[in-house]
């Protein structure tokens, strides 16, 4: 499954946007940047629970959800995978254990450390 423009199944990007001081979580297609679904982020909350609550409103069967490092959340991954989708997330140094585990997973076994 690849995120190739114009090739189904489409990849959907989870993103946060702000327009006139209103924060929203949006799910957009990669190939056309078309917004398929958008929900307001209420005051005194953040995008993580809003995004997780919005996931069941979209069909994830055969789709890939991409998101930034903030969404490296077990619940988000489980929700998308439970509906037959896959997840591709950004990993940053703010989660050192995850970054170290991934580095070890993709390390060349023939290279000595």
BELLINJO-V750814 format. One record per helix or strand of 3 or more residues. SS is the DSSP state (H for helix, E for strand). FROM is the first residue (numbers start at 1). TO is the last residue. If there is no record, write none. Layout:
ss->SS from->FROM to->TO
ss->SS from->FROM to->TO
//
This chain:
ss->E from->11 to->19
ss->E from->22 to->29
ss->E from->35 to->40
ss->H from->47 to->57
ss->E from->64 to->67
ss->H from->69 to->71
ss->H from->74 to->82
ss->E from->86 to->89
ss->H from->96 to->106
//
